[in-house]
Amino acid sequence: MCFGLTQEVKTAYEYFGDVIKFDTTYLTNRYGMPFAPFVGVNHHGQSILLGAGLISSEDTSTFVWLFEAWLECMNGQAPEAIITDQDQTMKNAIQIGLYTERSFWVSVNLKGVFWAGMSTTQRSESMNAFFDEYVHSGTTLKEFVDQFDNALRKKVETEMTTDFQSCNQTIPCVSLFKIEKQVQLLYTNVKFKEVQAEVWGMLLCNPSLVSIEGSISTFDVFEEISTPNGQSKIVKYIVYFNEDECEVKCT
């Protein structure tokens, strides 16, 4: 059974459906039906629900059915990547149900892929803790569906509150870099703080041009970092900048 696929959820999927976390590790109810949520991440870095299912078993055919039913409700728009930490049965189902997206889940192709902070179990653990307020293994099927709707409503309210706070609070820039000002105007406050952390890191780096060969410039970059014992040390990196390709590579 698929549920929770409201118009609000479908709209959220259009914005935040690039990378999806899927597993069935959270809860199995009194009827032996595992709970299978589809989890995304929004523009505040919050875990969001993009649909869910209660399934009768955890075999390949059941997972394939669930993926296909979910995608049909999402107008056939497959995510760019789907992440699962579970067994080969689920991976086989992903291969069958999302074959055209195989370049995103075949492990050899995952280097350098942006995962929106979802490549660990952190998203699942966050969603599991959230659901603990609403359901447990003894919850009846009707109660489960009702409580799921309540959970969705709470998630929407939380996001709206954070939207309001982000729109009505301006975090000052820490530098004169134009890119920081641009991000300040476009990003949510949570994401802007993440960028500011990168800006601070950049300010603490000392670059030195070593050589230029054609379009490639080589820099030594020294960064002061903190060690576990509370001391600090200087770390050297070698950075290559290809001006023609506008690419930067770092050791």
Long-range contacts (C-beta under 8 A, 24 or more apart in sequence): 1-53, 1-54, 1-55, 2-51, 2-52, 2-53, 2-66, 2-69, 2-70, 2-73, 3-51, 3-52, 3-53, 3-54, 3-145, 3-148, 4-49, 4-51, 4-52, 4-148, 4-149, 4-152, 5-51, 5-70, 5-73, 5-74, 6-152, 8-152, 8-156, 9-49, 9-50, 9-51, 9-152, 10-73, 10-74, 10-75, 12-40, 12-42, 12-48, 12-50, 13-40, 13-50, 13-51, 13-74, 13-77, 14-77, 15-42, 15-43, 16-40, 16-41, 16-42, 16-43, 16-48, 16-50, 17-50, 17-74, 17-77, 17-79, 18-79, 18-80, 18-81, 18-116, 19-79, 19-80, 19-81, 19-82, 19-83, 19-115, 19-116, 19-118, 20-50, 20-79, 20-81, 20-82, 20-83, 21-82, 21-83, 21-84, 21-118, 21-123, 21-124, 22-82, 22-83, 22-84, 22-90, 23-84, 23-85, 23-86, 23-90, 23-124, 24-55, 24-58, 24-86, 24-90, 25-86, 25-124, 25-128, 26-124, 26-127, 26-128, 26-131, 27-128, 27-131, 27-135, 27-136, 27-137, 28-137, 29-54, 29-135, 29-137, 29-138, 29-139, 29-141, 29-144, 30-137, 30-138, 30-139, 30-140, 31-141, 32-56, 33-141, 34-58, 35-131, 35-135, 35-144, 36-66, 37-127, 38-70, 39-118, 39-123, 39-124, 39-127, 40-118, 41-116, 41-117, 41-118, 41-123, 42-159, 43-187, 43-188, 43-191, 44-159, 44-162, 44-163, 44-166, 44-188, 44-190, 44-191, 45-117, 45-190, 45-191, 45-194, 46-155, 46-158, 46-159, 46-162, 47-123, 47-126, 47-127, 47-130, 48-155, 48-159, 49-127, 49-151, 49-152, 49-155, 52-148, 54-141, 54-144, 58-89, 58-90, 59-89, 60-89, 60-90, 60-92, 60-93, 60-96, 61-93, 62-93, 63-89, 63-90, 63-92, 63-93, 63-94, 63-97, 64-93, 64-96, 64-97, 67-93, 67-94, 67-97, 67-98, 68-97, 71-97, 80-104, 81-105, 81-113, 81-115, 83-115, 83-118, 83-119, 85-121, 85-124, 130-155, 162-188, 162-190, 163-188, 165-189, 166-190, 171-196, 174-199, 174-200, 174-203, 175-199, 175-203, 207-239, 210-238, 215-242, 215-243, 215-244, 215-245, 216-240, 216-241, 216-242, 216-243, 217-241, 217-243, 221-250
